[in-house]
Structures are given as C-alpha cells and as structure tokens.
C-alpha cells in the first residue's frame, strides 16, 4: 500500500475507512444521551437552558447523520458494482426516549435517513427559536438552516430548498 503524509497507511486492508464511522457514532451517542434524558419532559418543564441543550443535541445528531449520509451513500461509478447497496446509508440509532427504528442494525434507505435528519432539524428549529448562543461553539438557527439546505441539496430537493432558503 501507499504510506501518505504523517505515516498514514493507505492499504486496502486497514481500518482507516471506519474511523469517521466510529467517531461520528460516538457523537451521536452523546447527543442521544442528552435527548434521552430531556425529550421526555413536557413543554412546560423545559426552561430556556434545557431547550437550548435539547435543541443543540438535535442539531449535532442531525449533522452527524448528514455527514454519514454523504460519506457512506454509495455512488454509481464505472469501477465498482454498487447495485447490492444502492440507496442504502447507515444504521439509525436513536435515544432511549424515542421509538426505535427498524434500521438499528441494518443500513437505512436514503429516504428514511434524510427524513430522520430533517425531522431532527425541525425539532431543533423549534427549540432554538429565540436562542442566542453564548459563543460560536454552539449552534444557532443559522446552523439549523444551513444543515437543512445541505440536506435538501443532498436529496436533490432543489424546489423545496429554493422555496425555503431562496434560489442560488
């Protein structure tokens, strides 16, 4: 194999291709831990801080799944036959407070994962409405809108993106 910059081994048989997968699922688990503990609270029980925490968790989970969608959705190409996994993305792991999906251990179709990401972003948009982050380290509504626009572009729903965010 090829040894790249900083000594990374680019051989076909190493675990380098699983690093993003495993790192992003750790972030998803962290977001799920927060969602699991706060999502069961009623609207009246959520104060400004808990709304921000819950909204932030939904944003980060949506972002991680959006990135996994982009990285692991097989693209048709001339070199590899992807017909067996065409349209499949990654398993969807949810918090303990949410209804488990049928794709916990199987690759979810791209339509299911994109709907899941957009649903998380809708929840985050509602929770972060009126929230001003204390620093640039925390997501605002602008981040929610940006990820939504990226998701609409990924699923090629240009009409909805243009209606929602304006034409490019």
N, CA, C and O of each residue as an XYZ file, in Angstrom:
672
protein
N       0.818     -1.195      0.000
C       0.000      0.000      0.000
C       0.852      1.245      0.000
O       2.081      1.179      0.039
N       0.204      2.348     -0.043
C       0.826      3.670     -0.074
C       0.868      4.248      1.323
O      -0.132      4.190      2.038
N       1.992      4.801      1.732
C       2.090      5.487      3.010
C       2.070      6.975      2.737
O       2.986      7.522      2.123
N       1.013      7.624      3.201
C       0.809      9.041      2.932
C       1.472      9.925      3.962
O       2.315      9.479      4.740
N       1.076     11.195      3.957
C       1.610     12.173      4.894
C       1.356     11.705      6.323
O       0.348     11.051      6.589
N       2.227     12.021      7.210
C       2.147     11.674      8.634
C       2.125     10.165      8.863
O       1.704      9.714      9.928
N       2.572      9.375      7.884
C       2.688      7.949      8.074
C       1.395      7.173      7.982
O       1.372      5.997      8.347
N       0.313      7.777      7.508
C      -0.946      7.045      7.377
C      -0.801      5.972      6.309
O      -0.357      6.254      5.197
N      -1.170      4.757      6.642
C      -1.096      3.649      5.716
C      -2.385      3.623      4.902
O      -3.472      3.522      5.471
N      -2.279      3.711      3.606
C      -3.458      3.761      2.744
C      -3.768      2.398      2.125
O      -4.397      2.332      1.068
N      -3.340      1.318      2.763
C      -3.586     -0.009      2.224
C      -5.084     -0.329      2.265
O      -5.828      0.244      3.061
N      -5.505     -1.233      1.413
C      -6.922     -1.590      1.315
C      -7.435     -2.319      2.553
O      -8.643     -2.345      2.790
N      -6.554     -2.903      3.339
C      -6.986     -3.768      4.432
C      -6.834     -3.142      5.813
O      -6.788     -3.869      6.806
N      -6.754     -1.809      5.908
C      -6.652     -1.207      7.235
C      -8.017     -0.691      7.686
O      -8.992     -0.776      6.940
N      -8.086     -0.163      8.890
C      -9.343      0.306      9.452
C      -9.579      1.796      9.231
O     -10.485      2.375      9.831
N      -8.791      2.405      8.397
C      -8.894      3.849      8.181
C     -10.284      4.278      7.693
O     -10.751      5.365      8.035
N     -10.934      3.439      6.908
C     -12.242      3.800      6.392
C     -13.322      3.755      7.468
O     -14.399      4.316      7.266
N     -13.071      3.110      8.595
C     -14.078      3.049      9.657
C     -13.913      4.157     10.684
O     -14.787      4.334     11.532
N     -12.829      4.903     10.636
C     -12.591      5.951     11.639
C     -13.713      6.995     11.648
O     -14.235      7.298     12.721
N     -14.109      7.561     10.486
C     -15.208      8.530     10.538
C     -16.497      7.898     11.055
O     -17.228      8.506     11.838
N     -16.766      6.678     10.610
C     -17.971      5.969     11.039
C     -18.017      5.874     12.557
O     -19.031      6.208     13.170
N     -16.937      5.424     13.162
C     -16.910      5.230     14.610
C     -16.908      6.564     15.367
O     -17.555      6.680     16.409
N     -16.204      7.550     14.866
C     -16.157      8.861     15.530
C     -17.515      9.532     15.511
O     -17.946     10.087     16.521
N     -18.193      9.490     14.377
C     -19.489     10.147     14.277
C     -20.537      9.441     15.125
O     -21.415     10.099     15.683
N     -20.466      8.124     15.234
C     -21.422      7.418     16.083
C     -21.177      7.698     17.569
O     -22.111      7.608     18.366
N     -19.960      8.032     17.952
C     -19.712      8.451     19.340
C     -20.404      9.784     19.612
O     -20.972      9.984     20.685
N     -20.355     10.688     18.646
C     -21.055     11.970     18.786
C     -22.568     11.740     18.826
O     -23.276     12.390     19.595
N     -23.055     10.825     18.007
C     -24.483     10.510     18.009
C     -24.898      9.946     19.359
O     -25.966     10.286     19.869
N     -24.068      9.090     19.944
C     -24.389      8.546     21.258
C     -24.464      9.659     22.299
O     -25.358      9.656     23.145
N     -23.543     10.601     22.245
C     -23.575     11.721     23.190
C     -24.852     12.538     23.020
O     -25.490     12.914     24.003
N     -25.221     12.812     21.769
C     -26.464     13.544     21.512
C     -27.667     12.731     21.986
O     -28.599     13.286     22.567
N     -27.653     11.428     21.743
C     -28.759     10.567     22.187
C     -28.883     10.536     23.702
O     -29.993     10.461     24.228
N     -27.766     10.591     24.405
C     -27.810     10.620     25.875
C     -28.543     11.867     26.361
O     -29.341     11.795     27.295
N     -28.277     12.999     25.738
C     -28.949     14.250     26.122
C     -30.416     14.194     25.720
O     -31.293     14.547     26.508
N     -30.683     13.755     24.501
C     -32.066     13.665     24.027
C     -32.862     12.701     24.901
O     -34.009     12.979     25.253
N     -32.258     11.575     25.249
C     -32.945     10.584     26.075
C     -33.345     11.108     27.434
O     -34.389     10.734     27.968
N     -32.519     11.973     27.998
C     -32.844     12.491     29.334
C     -33.763     13.698     29.298
O     -34.438     13.974     30.289
N     -33.812     14.432     28.185
C     -34.612     15.661     28.137
C     -35.862     15.566     27.274
O     -36.803     16.330     27.489
N     -35.906     14.665     26.315
C     -37.027     14.615     25.376
C     -38.332     14.197     26.039
O     -39.407     14.506     25.525
N     -38.259     13.511     27.155
C     -39.481     13.061     27.827
C     -40.135     14.168     28.657
O     -41.258     14.006     29.135
N     -39.436     15.292     28.828
C     -40.007     16.408     29.585
C     -41.087     17.096     28.761
O     -41.001     17.165     27.535
N     -42.104     17.604     29.452
C     -43.167     18.327     28.748
C     -42.673     19.730     28.388
O     -41.635     20.181     28.872
N     -43.430     20.399     27.539
C     -43.075     21.749     27.100
C     -42.962     22.705     28.295
O     -42.115     23.599     28.305
N     -43.817     22.508     29.291
C     -43.800     23.373     30.483
C     -42.570     23.139     31.359
O     -42.116     24.046     32.056
N     -42.038     21.922     31.321
C     -40.883     21.588     32.149
C     -39.555     22.050     31.549
O     -38.530     22.043     32.230
N     -39.570     22.449     30.284
C     -38.344     22.886     29.620
C     -38.125     24.376     29.857
O     -38.914     25.207     29.406
N     -37.056     24.706     30.562
C     -36.709     26.121     30.692
C     -35.807     26.514     29.525
O     -35.534     25.697     28.645
N     -35.354     27.735     29.517
C     -34.552     28.233     28.393
C     -33.277     27.421     28.194
O     -32.899     27.126     27.060
N     -32.616     27.061     29.286
C     -31.367     26.290     29.179
C     -31.602     24.880     28.656
O     -30.876     24.413     27.778
N     -32.617     24.196     29.193
C     -32.860     22.823     28.744
C     -33.342     22.797     27.297
O     -33.039     21.857     26.562
N     -34.085     23.815     26.884
C     -34.477     23.907     25.464
C     -33.228     24.037     24.587
O     -33.134     23.407     23.533
N     -32.279     24.851     25.026
C     -31.040     25.044     24.262
C     -30.223     23.753     24.215
O     -29.688     23.396     23.166
N     -30.123     23.052     25.349
C     -29.378     21.788     25.369
C     -30.019     20.766     24.435
O     -29.332     20.109     23.653
N     -31.329     20.642     24.523
C     -32.036     19.669     23.693
C     -31.948     20.047     22.215
O     -31.715     19.187     21.365
N     -32.133     21.324     21.912
C     -32.004     21.779     20.522
C     -30.613     21.550     19.972
O     -30.455     21.135     18.824
N     -29.607     21.819     20.782
C     -28.215     21.596     20.372
C     -27.954     20.114     20.109
O     -27.267     19.765     19.149
N     -28.500     19.246     20.956
C     -28.326     17.806     20.760
C     -28.957     17.359     19.446
O     -28.377     16.548     18.724
N     -30.140     17.882     19.132
C     -30.776     17.536     17.851
C     -29.951     18.037     16.667
O     -29.835     17.349     15.653
N     -29.381     19.230     16.795
C     -28.552     19.772     15.712
C     -27.327     18.890     15.481
O     -27.024     18.525     14.345
N     -26.626     18.549     16.559
C     -25.417     17.738     16.404
C     -25.740     16.345     15.865
O     -25.010     15.818     15.026
N     -26.827     15.752     16.345
C     -27.185     14.422     15.832
C     -27.527     14.508     14.344
O     -27.114     13.655     13.559
N     -28.278     15.533     13.962
C     -28.626     15.707     12.549
C     -27.368     15.912     11.704
O     -27.247     15.348     10.616
N     -26.437     16.719     12.205
C     -25.201     16.964     11.461
C     -24.388     15.685     11.290
O     -23.848     15.436     10.213
N     -24.298     14.878     12.338
C     -23.528     13.634     12.248
C     -24.165     12.677     11.237
O     -23.469     12.075     10.420
N     -25.498     12.543     11.299
C     -26.163     11.659     10.338
C     -26.082     12.225      8.923
O     -25.984     11.464      7.960
N     -26.121     13.537      8.788
C     -25.963     14.145      7.459
C     -24.586     13.807      6.893
O     -24.462     13.447      5.722
N     -23.564     13.921      7.717
C     -22.207     13.585      7.252
C     -22.083     12.100      6.912
O     -21.461     11.744      5.911
N     -22.672     11.229      7.741
C     -22.651      9.801      7.441
C     -23.390      9.505      6.135
O     -22.957      8.669      5.341
N     -24.501     10.195      5.923
C     -25.264     10.051      4.679
C     -24.363     10.349      3.484
O     -24.316      9.584      2.520
N     -23.654     11.464      3.560
C     -22.796     11.870      2.443
C     -21.602     10.943      2.250
O     -21.188     10.703      1.116
N     -21.050     10.425      3.327
C     -19.855      9.582      3.212
C     -20.154      8.158      2.793
O     -19.395      7.570      2.023
N     -21.248      7.593      3.286
C     -21.479      6.160      3.099
C     -22.582      5.820      2.114
O     -22.857      4.638      1.905
N     -23.228      6.806      1.499
C     -24.192      6.514      0.447
C     -23.404      6.150     -0.801
O     -22.676      6.989     -1.332
N     -23.532      4.920     -1.279
C     -22.740      4.519     -2.438
C     -23.136      5.289     -3.694
O     -24.321      5.484     -3.968
N     -22.158      5.713     -4.433
C     -22.396      6.432     -5.677
C     -22.153      5.499     -6.851
O     -21.199      4.722     -6.853
N     -23.022      5.583     -7.846
C     -22.799      4.794     -9.056
C     -21.494      5.260     -9.698
O     -21.203      6.453     -9.776
N     -20.734      4.289    -10.147
C     -19.468      4.623    -10.800
C     -19.084      3.505    -11.750
O     -19.735      2.460    -11.781
N     -18.051      3.714    -12.510
C     -17.642      2.724    -13.512
C     -16.699      1.666    -12.953
O     -16.379      0.704    -13.651
N     -16.251      1.819    -11.718
C     -15.235      0.911    -11.179
C     -15.794     -0.175    -10.270
O     -15.248     -1.276    -10.209
N     -16.876      0.126     -9.565
C     -17.398     -0.800     -8.563
C     -18.890     -0.992     -8.761
O     -19.617     -0.030     -9.010
N     -19.343     -2.222     -8.652
C     -20.773     -2.512     -8.740
C     -21.400     -2.245     -7.367
O     -21.097     -2.944     -6.400
N     -22.263     -1.244     -7.283
C     -22.900     -0.897     -6.012
C     -24.380     -1.279     -5.996
O     -25.125     -0.832     -5.124
N     -24.805     -2.097     -6.945
C     -26.225     -2.424     -7.066
C     -26.792     -3.093     -5.810
O     -27.971     -2.918     -5.503
N     -25.978     -3.849     -5.087
C     -26.469     -4.542     -3.891
C     -26.738     -3.586     -2.735
O     -27.540     -3.899     -1.855
N     -26.088     -2.435     -2.720
C     -26.257     -1.483     -1.613
C     -26.698     -0.106     -2.089
O     -26.655      0.862     -1.330
N     -27.116     -0.021     -3.324
C     -27.522      1.275     -3.878
C     -28.703      1.850     -3.090
O     -29.701      1.169     -2.853
N     -28.569      3.100     -2.696
C     -29.632      3.775     -1.954
C     -29.622      3.513     -0.465
O     -30.486      4.023      0.248
N     -28.671      2.733      0.029
C     -28.591      2.430      1.466
C     -27.525      3.294      2.122
O     -26.468      3.540      1.540
N     -27.806      3.750      3.332
C     -26.871      4.637      4.025
C     -26.276      3.927      5.235
O     -25.434      3.043      5.079
N     -26.696      4.298      6.425
C     -26.122      3.758      7.654
C     -27.245      3.405      8.626
O     -28.375      3.860      8.447
N     -26.958      2.604      9.647
C     -27.972      2.318     10.669
C     -28.351      3.588     11.438
O     -27.530      4.486     11.623
N     -29.604      3.641     11.878
C     -30.100      4.786     12.660
C     -30.255      4.346     14.105
O     -31.060      3.469     14.420
N     -29.475      4.964     14.976
C     -29.537      4.685     16.413
C     -30.182      5.888     17.081
O     -29.716      7.014     16.914
N     -31.256      5.658     17.839
C     -31.965      6.758     18.494
C     -31.795      6.656     20.005
O     -31.255      5.676     20.518
N     -32.263      7.681     20.707
C     -32.142      7.693     22.167
C     -33.144      6.734     22.793
O     -34.044      6.226     22.125
N     -32.971      6.500     24.081
C     -33.850      5.575     24.800
C     -35.270      6.121     24.915
O     -36.202      5.347     25.137
N     -35.460      7.426     24.770
C     -36.784      8.034     24.894
C     -37.574      8.010     23.589
O     -38.744      8.395     23.567
N     -36.952      7.565     22.509
C     -37.599      7.599     21.200
C     -37.947      6.200     20.716
O     -37.369      5.210     21.164
N     -38.901      6.136     19.794
C     -39.293      4.872     19.178
C     -38.140      4.339     18.330
O     -37.646      5.024     17.434
N     -37.722      3.119     18.620
C     -36.613      2.523     17.876
C     -37.001      2.288     16.423
O     -38.134      1.907     16.131
N     -36.067      2.513     15.521
C     -36.339      2.303     14.101
C     -36.044      0.863     13.726
O     -35.354      0.144     14.448
N     -36.574      0.460     12.593
C     -36.284     -0.893     12.111
C     -34.887     -0.997     11.528
O     -34.449     -2.083     11.148
N     -34.180      0.133     11.454
C     -32.840      0.170     10.865
C     -31.754      0.319     11.919
O     -30.728      0.950     11.667
N     -31.972     -0.260     13.106
C     -30.969     -0.165     14.174
C     -29.689     -0.916     13.814
O     -28.594     -0.476     14.162
N     -29.819     -2.022     13.136
C     -28.641     -2.810     12.775
C     -28.486     -2.977     11.268
O     -27.521     -3.588     10.809
N     -29.414     -2.448     10.505
C     -29.342     -2.551      9.047
C     -29.175     -1.164      8.450
O     -29.523     -0.162      9.075
N     -28.650     -1.112      7.259
C     -28.472      0.173      6.589
C     -29.825      0.732      6.180
O     -30.614      0.060      5.516
N     -30.082      1.967      6.582
C     -31.355      2.614      6.275
C     -31.355      3.141      4.844
O     -30.328      3.608      4.352
N     -32.510      3.068      4.175
C     -32.595      3.688      2.850
C     -32.380      5.200      2.965
O     -32.665      5.801      4.000
N     -31.881      5.794      1.900
C     -31.552      7.217      1.943
C     -32.774      8.079      2.233
O     -32.643      9.127      2.864
N     -33.956      7.667      1.790
C     -35.170      8.437      2.052
C     -35.516      8.450      3.537
O     -35.962      9.467      4.068
N     -35.308      7.317      4.201
C     -35.606      7.217      5.634
C     -34.622      8.071      6.439
O     -35.028      8.806      7.339
N     -33.339      7.974      6.118
C     -32.344      8.739      6.865
C     -32.509     10.236      6.625
O     -32.386     11.023      7.564
N     -32.784     10.643      5.394
C     -32.948     12.077      5.132
C     -34.178     12.618      5.850
O     -34.142     13.737      6.361
N     -35.265     11.852      5.900
C     -36.459     12.280      6.639
C     -36.152     12.384      8.130
O     -36.640     13.291      8.805
N     -35.347     11.458      8.644
C     -34.947     11.478     10.054
C     -34.129     12.730     10.366
O     -34.370     13.392     11.376
N     -33.172     13.054      9.513
C     -32.335     14.244      9.701
C     -33.194     15.502      9.660
O     -33.046     16.380     10.510
N     -34.079     15.597      8.692
C     -34.929     16.786      8.575
C     -35.884     16.909      9.761
O     -36.181     18.021     10.198
N     -36.370     15.783     10.288
C     -37.233     15.817     11.475
C     -36.460     16.329     12.689
O     -36.982     17.127     13.467
N     -35.216     15.870     12.850
C     -34.376     16.372     13.946
C     -34.149     17.873     13.807
O     -34.178     18.603     14.798
N     -33.923     18.329     12.587
C     -33.683     19.756     12.363
C     -34.949     20.583     12.608
O     -34.863     21.722     13.067
N     -36.111     20.022     12.307
C     -37.373     20.707     12.615
C     -37.539     20.863     14.134
O     -37.954     21.918     14.615
N     -37.213     19.812     14.873
C     -37.281     19.888     16.344
C     -36.286     20.919     16.866
O     -36.617     21.719     17.741
N     -35.077     20.900     16.332
C     -34.053     21.858     16.762
C     -34.479     23.282     16.450
O     -34.273     24.184     17.262
N     -35.069     23.492     15.281
C     -35.520     24.837     14.893
C     -36.546     25.367     15.891
O     -36.490     26.532     16.287
N     -37.470     24.519     16.290
C     -38.498     24.918     17.267
C     -37.871     25.208     18.631
O     -38.231     26.183     19.291
N     -36.938     24.362     19.046
C     -36.329     24.519     20.370
C     -35.370     25.703     20.443
O     -35.255     26.337     21.492
N     -34.688     26.008     19.357
C     -33.690     27.082     19.358
C     -34.266     28.431     18.942
O     -33.536     29.420     18.870
N     -35.561     28.479     18.670
C     -36.187     29.744     18.293
C     -36.042     30.750     19.439
O     -36.495     30.501     20.556
N     -35.416     31.869     19.153
C     -35.200     32.896     20.171
C     -33.937     32.702     20.997
O     -33.636     33.525     21.862
N     -33.198     31.634     20.747
C     -31.970     31.346     21.499
C     -30.785     32.053     20.854
O     -30.612     32.005     19.636
N     -29.981     32.699     21.664
C     -28.744     33.313     21.201
C     -27.581     32.561     21.842
O     -27.435     32.588     23.064
N     -26.764     31.899     21.055
C     -25.646     31.140     21.620
C     -24.676     32.053     22.375
O     -24.466     33.205     21.995
N     -24.091     31.518     23.448
C     -23.150     32.307     24.239
C     -21.816     32.487     23.520
O     -21.056     33.404     23.834
N     -21.535     31.615     22.559
C     -20.310     31.738     21.766
C     -20.523     31.035     20.432
O     -21.561     30.418     20.195
N     -19.539     31.141     19.586
C     -19.604     30.488     18.285
C     -19.462     28.979     18.349
O     -19.533     28.310     17.318
N     -19.264     28.432     19.532
C     -19.135     26.983     19.684
C     -20.480     26.276     19.708
O     -20.542     25.051     19.606
N     -21.564     27.045     19.842
C     -22.898     26.470     19.945
C     -23.712     26.827     18.717
O     -23.568     27.922     18.174
N     -24.567     25.912     18.271
C     -25.341     26.180     17.059
C     -26.478     27.173     17.302
O     -27.052     27.241     18.388
N     -26.777     27.929     16.268
C     -27.905     28.854     16.281
C     -28.880     28.415     15.198
O     -28.682     27.383     14.557
N     -29.924     29.195     15.000
C     -30.865     28.880     13.922
C     -30.185     28.916     12.560
O     -30.579     28.184     11.652
N     -29.173     29.758     12.409
C     -28.455     29.822     11.129
C     -27.813     28.472     10.801
O     -27.793     28.060      9.641
N     -27.296     27.792     11.807
C     -26.698     26.468     11.600
C     -27.778     25.472     11.203
O     -27.580     24.661     10.299
N     -28.918     25.535     11.880
C     -30.032     24.648     11.549
C     -30.437     24.849     10.087
O     -30.603     23.881      9.345
N     -30.592     26.099      9.682
C     -30.993     26.387      8.300
C     -29.926     25.927      7.306
O     -30.256     25.433      6.228
N     -28.674     26.085      7.655
C     -27.593     25.658      6.776
C     -27.577     24.153      6.573
O     -27.403     23.681      5.450
N     -27.757     23.392      7.653
C     -27.774     21.934      7.529
C     -29.014     21.489      6.760
O     -28.955     20.551      5.965
N     -30.145     22.170      7.001
C     -31.359     21.836      6.240
C     -31.128     22.057      4.746
O     -31.488     21.213      3.926
N     -30.538     23.174      4.404
C     -30.267     23.463      2.992
C     -29.338     22.407      2.397
O     -29.546     21.958      1.270
N     -28.315     22.012      3.152
C     -27.394     20.974      2.677
C     -28.112     19.640      2.491
O     -27.830     18.905      1.545
N     -29.049     19.326      3.404
C     -29.780     18.063      3.290
C     -30.694     18.085      2.079
O     -30.789     17.094      1.355
N     -31.372     19.211      1.848
C     -32.211     19.323      0.649
C     -31.369     19.171     -0.610
O     -31.814     18.565     -1.585
N     -30.160     19.715     -0.597
C     -29.266     19.563     -1.753
C     -28.837     18.099     -1.904
O     -28.765     17.591     -3.022
N     -28.553     17.421     -0.790
C     -28.115     16.026     -0.849
C     -29.207     15.120     -1.408
O     -28.919     14.181     -2.150
N     -30.462     15.403     -1.052
C     -31.553     14.558     -1.559
C     -32.107     15.093     -2.881
O     -33.075     14.567     -3.432
N     -31.461     16.157     -3.372
C     -31.797     16.766     -4.658
C     -33.221     17.309     -4.697
O     -33.893     17.236     -5.726
N     -33.679     17.857     -3.563
C     -34.982     18.517     -3.498
C     -34.737     20.021     -3.631
O     -34.897     20.784     -2.678
N     -34.350     20.416     -4.825
C     -33.965     21.804     -5.070
C     -35.148     22.748     -4.942
O     -34.988     23.884     -4.495
N     -36.332     22.293     -5.327
C     -37.511     23.152     -5.248
C     -37.810     23.517     -3.796
O     -38.086     24.678     -3.493
N     -37.756     22.551     -2.914
C     -38.025     22.828     -1.501
C     -36.930     23.711     -0.918
O     -37.221     24.630     -0.153
N     -35.673     23.446     -1.270
C     -34.586     24.289     -0.785
C     -34.765     25.720     -1.266
O     -34.579     26.663     -0.496
N     -35.125     25.888     -2.536
C     -35.305     27.234     -3.081
C     -36.492     27.946     -2.439
O     -36.417     29.144     -2.164
N     -37.593     27.218     -2.197
C     -38.759     27.827     -1.536
C     -38.398     28.271     -0.125
O     -38.806     29.338      0.334
N     -37.624     27.427      0.552
C     -37.310     27.676      1.954
C     -36.184     28.705      2.134
O     -36.266     29.567      3.009
N     -35.148     28.613      1.318
C     -33.951     29.413      1.544
C     -33.574     30.347      0.387
O     -32.575     31.061      0.474
N     -34.359     30.350     -0.685
C     -34.057     31.223     -1.819
C     -33.167     30.517     -2.833
O     -32.409     29.604     -2.507
N     -33.290     30.975     -4.075
C     -32.519     30.376     -5.163
C     -31.057     30.771     -5.058
O     -30.717     31.840     -4.551
N     -30.205     29.892     -5.544
C     -28.760     30.152     -5.525
C     -28.373     30.992     -6.719
O     -27.199     31.322     -6.887
